[in-house]
Amino acid sequence: MFRTRATATAIASFATAGVLLLSACGANGQSSAPAAASSSAGAVDMNFASGTAQQNNAAAKTGDWAAAANPVAAAAATTPVIRKWVQLTAAQVGALNPVVVNGAGFTLYRFDKDSADPSVSNCTGACATTWPPYLVARDGRVFLDGVDKSAVGVIQRDGGFQLTIGGWPVYLFNKDTKPGDTNGQGVGGTWFGVTPDGQKAGQAAGGTGSTAASPTSTPASSVTVFQGANFADPAQGVGGPGCQNVTFSGSLRVSGFVKIWDGANCTGNSKIVEGDVPDLSAIGFPAVKSIRFFN
């Protein structure tokens, strides 16, 4: 058991004595200023245990296993979902290796507009609906499976405590509908799966299944996919929102960025692409089967 105390400006981190400090959490990155954590929150006990929730005999339908705790349900909830327990597991999910997932297998993300030092969230309001903050209750349990406790902290928000990894507040994504989805990877050039030490997952350049550099433009609303390289006809036009299956896989024209997949229904290896690609096979995707739009 590690004791934590909230202060208005403290960083959420573990000291060598096992003390966890709570810091401010904040506001929507689009319009609001960060909100400070209450200095009167009092002492908070967080119980850390090695291994998975199953190995620690967590009760069924609680914590990450509760129906209300999955990303879609959490986004639709009228009040923030605060879990009795959470699990942080270092895993390989598609092209992301490593990336941290929760006890139900859903990918956890970090936001470039947040701060890690001090730990501050700049995602509330509409942002926090799309990206539900990953919250644990006061005196909740944190199961660590391949994640070092020295990298894990919390910040106070929404009546609970948002987990941080490497100082970065972490979130779920409401378009991840099943365990193993990574639909939030690269969104807006600011959202990325989080590694066990708080870094951005999937940042190695090149190769099948790797992600592109952070997009600098806006999400595309449509794509033209050509049968041959260098935009050779025939061609197929597809548009968003969401995931769309495609027939052709030689080259594509796009204004903005999309995510391409080598499996139907946005499964398999994936890559963020931005702007025209004259030869999809040259970037390791000779068989694009589907495209996800984020508009």
LINNOR-V901604 format. One record per residue. SS is DSSP state (A for helix, B for strand, O for the rest). PSI is psi in radians with two decimals (NA if undefined). NEAR is the number of other C-alpha atoms within 10 Angstrom. Layout:
ss=SS psi=PSI near=NEAR
ss=SS psi=PSI near=NEAR
//
This chain:
ss=O psi=2.39 near=12
ss=B psi=2.32 near=14
ss=B psi=2.39 near=16
ss=B psi=2.68 near=23
ss=B psi=2.31 near=19
ss=B psi=2.41 near=24
ss=O psi=2.92 near=21
ss=O psi=-0.42 near=17
ss=O psi=0.10 near=19
ss=O psi=2.60 near=21
ss=O psi=2.46 near=22
ss=O psi=1.79 near=35
ss=O psi=2.87 near=27
ss=B psi=2.20 near=20
ss=O psi=2.96 near=10
ss=O psi=-0.40 near=8
ss=O psi=-0.01 near=8
ss=O psi=0.29 near=14
ss=O psi=2.36 near=18
ss=B psi=2.10 near=27
ss=B psi=2.50 near=23
ss=B psi=2.38 near=32
ss=B psi=-3.06 near=30
ss=O psi=2.56 near=25
ss=B psi=2.88 near=29
ss=O psi=-2.54 near=23
ss=O psi=3.04 near=20
ss=O psi=2.23 near=19
ss=O psi=-0.24 near=20
ss=O psi=-0.52 near=13
ss=O psi=-0.30 near=11
ss=O psi=2.83 near=13
ss=O psi=2.68 near=14
ss=O psi=2.51 near=18
ss=B psi=2.35 near=17
ss=O psi=2.57 near=20
ss=O psi=2.60 near=22
ss=O psi=2.34 near=17
ss=O psi=-0.09 near=16
ss=O psi=0.31 near=10
ss=O psi=-0.43 near=14
ss=O psi=-3.10 near=10
ss=B psi=2.50 near=15
ss=B psi=2.28 near=19
ss=B psi=2.17 near=17
ss=B psi=2.21 near=23
ss=B psi=2.07 near=15
ss=B psi=2.41 near=17
ss=B psi=2.46 near=17
ss=B psi=2.53 near=16
ss=O psi=-3.14 near=17
ss=O psi=2.94 near=20
ss=O psi=-0.70 near=26
ss=O psi=-0.77 near=12
ss=O psi=-0.45 near=10
ss=O psi=0.22 near=11
ss=O psi=0.74 near=8
ss=O psi=2.57 near=17
ss=O psi=2.48 near=12
ss=O psi=2.59 near=11
ss=O psi=0.49 near=11
ss=O psi=2.97 near=15
ss=A psi=-2.34 near=27
ss=A psi=-0.32 near=25
ss=A psi=-0.14 near=21
ss=O psi=2.47 near=16
ss=A psi=-0.62 near=13
ss=A psi=-0.18 near=20
ss=A psi=-0.16 near=24
ss=O psi=2.77 near=24
ss=A psi=-0.72 near=28
ss=A psi=-0.79 near=21
ss=A psi=-0.70 near=16
ss=A psi=-0.64 near=25
ss=A psi=-0.56 near=24
ss=A psi=-0.23 near=15
ss=O psi=2.56 near=14
ss=O psi=-0.34 near=9
ss=O psi=2.67 near=10
ss=O psi=2.48 near=21
ss=O psi=2.05 near=26
ss=B psi=2.06 near=24
ss=B psi=2.54 near=22
ss=B psi=-0.59 near=18
ss=B psi=2.74 near=25
ss=B psi=2.77 near=27
ss=B psi=2.32 near=26
ss=B psi=2.00 near=29
ss=B psi=2.25 near=25
ss=B psi=2.16 near=20
ss=B psi=2.96 near=21
ss=B psi=2.15 near=13
ss=B psi=1.87 near=21
ss=O psi=-2.18 near=18
ss=O psi=-0.11 near=19
ss=B psi=2.01 near=26
ss=B psi=1.87 near=16
ss=B psi=2.86 near=20
ss=B psi=2.65 near=28
ss=B psi=2.30 near=31
ss=B psi=2.82 near=26
ss=O psi=-3.01 near=25
ss=O psi=-0.31 near=22
ss=O psi=0.04 near=20
ss=O psi=0.19 near=20
ss=O psi=2.45 near=22
ss=B psi=2.45 near=32
ss=O psi=2.47 near=27
ss=B psi=2.75 near=31
ss=B psi=2.79 near=31
ss=B psi=2.15 near=26
ss=O psi=-0.41 near=17
ss=O psi=-0.07 near=15
ss=O psi=3.14 near=24
ss=B psi=2.49 near=17
ss=B psi=-0.29 near=20
ss=O psi=1.53 near=14
ss=O psi=2.86 near=19
ss=B psi=1.97 near=26
ss=B psi=2.32 near=29
ss=O psi=2.32 near=34
ss=O psi=0.59 near=24
ss=O psi=1.76 near=28
ss=O psi=-3.04 near=25
ss=O psi=-2.31 near=16
ss=A psi=-0.61 near=13
ss=A psi=-0.77 near=15
ss=A psi=-0.23 near=22
ss=A psi=-0.78 near=21
ss=A psi=-0.65 near=21
ss=O psi=1.39 near=27
ss=O psi=2.22 near=28
ss=B psi=2.52 near=31
ss=O psi=1.78 near=28
ss=B psi=2.49 near=30
ss=B psi=2.64 near=25
ss=B psi=2.76 near=20
ss=B psi=2.36 near=20
ss=B psi=0.31 near=19
ss=B psi=2.99 near=21
ss=B psi=2.52 near=22
ss=B psi=1.95 near=24
ss=B psi=2.28 near=26
ss=B psi=2.05 near=22
ss=B psi=1.53 near=22
ss=O psi=0.13 near=15
ss=O psi=2.23 near=21
ss=O psi=2.32 near=15
ss=A psi=-0.39 near=22
ss=A psi=-0.32 near=15
ss=A psi=-0.11 near=17
ss=B psi=2.39 near=24
ss=B psi=-3.00 near=27
ss=B psi=2.73 near=32
ss=B psi=2.60 near=33
ss=B psi=2.29 near=30
ss=B psi=2.62 near=22
ss=O psi=0.59 near=15
ss=O psi=0.04 near=15
ss=B psi=-2.64 near=20
ss=B psi=2.12 near=26
ss=B psi=2.28 near=25
ss=B psi=2.51 near=23
ss=B psi=2.59 near=26
ss=B psi=2.13 near=30
ss=O psi=0.46 near=23
ss=O psi=-0.29 near=26
ss=B psi=2.16 near=31
ss=B psi=2.51 near=32
ss=O psi=2.71 near=28
ss=B psi=2.85 near=26
ss=O psi=3.05 near=28
ss=O psi=2.25 near=28
ss=O psi=-0.08 near=20
ss=O psi=0.05 near=17
ss=O psi=1.84 near=17
ss=O psi=-0.19 near=15
ss=O psi=2.74 near=14
ss=O psi=2.43 near=16
ss=O psi=-0.15 near=17
ss=O psi=2.53 near=19
ss=O psi=0.73 near=26
ss=O psi=-0.29 near=24
ss=O psi=-0.15 near=24
ss=O psi=2.08 near=28
ss=O psi=0.03 near=28
ss=A psi=2.24 near=20
ss=A psi=0.12 near=20
ss=A psi=0.22 near=19
ss=O psi=-0.20 near=17
ss=B psi=2.28 near=21
ss=B psi=2.56 near=28
ss=B psi=2.60 near=31
ss=B psi=2.38 near=30
ss=O psi=2.94 near=25
ss=O psi=-0.30 near=25
ss=O psi=0.23 near=20
ss=O psi=0.06 near=22
ss=O psi=3.03 near=17
ss=B psi=2.22 near=23
ss=O psi=2.62 near=24
ss=O psi=0.54 near=24
ss=O psi=0.00 near=17
ss=O psi=2.31 near=12
ss=O psi=2.56 near=11
ss=O psi=2.81 near=13
ss=O psi=2.69 near=14
ss=O psi=2.31 near=17
ss=O psi=-0.10 near=22
ss=O psi=2.80 near=22
ss=O psi=2.69 near=24
ss=O psi=2.99 near=21
ss=O psi=2.79 near=17
ss=O psi=2.20 near=19
ss=O psi=2.53 near=19
ss=O psi=-0.16 near=12
ss=O psi=-2.92 near=13
ss=O psi=2.83 near=16
ss=B psi=2.44 near=21
ss=O psi=2.65 near=21
ss=O psi=-0.24 near=19
ss=B psi=2.80 near=20
ss=B psi=2.51 near=22
ss=B psi=2.12 near=18
ss=B psi=2.28 near=28
ss=B psi=2.62 near=24
ss=B psi=-0.68 near=17
ss=B psi=2.93 near=18
ss=A psi=2.81 near=18
ss=A psi=0.58 near=16
ss=A psi=0.68 near=19
ss=B psi=2.32 near=14
ss=B psi=2.80 near=14
ss=B psi=2.94 near=10
ss=B psi=2.81 near=17
ss=B psi=2.24 near=15
ss=B psi=2.30 near=13
ss=B psi=2.70 near=16
ss=B psi=2.87 near=16
ss=O psi=-3.03 near=17
ss=O psi=3.03 near=14
ss=B psi=-2.74 near=15
ss=B psi=2.32 near=20
ss=B psi=2.28 near=17
ss=B psi=2.58 near=17
ss=O psi=2.77 near=20
ss=O psi=-0.70 near=14
ss=O psi=2.79 near=22
ss=O psi=0.78 near=23
ss=O psi=-0.81 near=24
ss=B psi=2.93 near=26
ss=B psi=2.65 near=26
ss=B psi=2.29 near=18
ss=B psi=2.42 near=18
ss=O psi=1.87 near=16
ss=O psi=-2.70 near=18
ss=B psi=2.64 near=29
ss=B psi=3.03 near=27
ss=B psi=2.18 near=25
ss=B psi=2.65 near=29
ss=B psi=2.61 near=24
ss=B psi=0.11 near=22
ss=B psi=2.74 near=16
ss=O psi=2.72 near=16
ss=O psi=0.59 near=16
ss=O psi=0.97 near=23
ss=B psi=2.86 near=19
ss=B psi=-2.63 near=17
ss=B psi=2.64 near=20
ss=B psi=2.84 near=29
ss=B psi=2.38 near=26
ss=B psi=2.24 near=22
ss=B psi=2.55 near=22
ss=B psi=2.06 near=22
ss=O psi=3.10 near=16
ss=O psi=2.49 near=19
ss=B psi=1.84 near=19
ss=O psi=-0.35 near=18
ss=O psi=1.75 near=19
ss=A psi=-0.56 near=23
ss=A psi=-0.46 near=16
ss=A psi=-0.34 near=14
ss=A psi=0.29 near=17
ss=O psi=0.31 near=18
ss=O psi=1.22 near=22
ss=O psi=-0.23 near=16
ss=O psi=1.27 near=17
ss=O psi=2.20 near=25
ss=O psi=-0.34 near=21
ss=B psi=2.79 near=24
ss=B psi=2.37 near=29
ss=B psi=2.31 near=24
ss=B psi=2.52 near=22
ss=O psi=0.26 near=19
ss=O psi=NA near=15
//
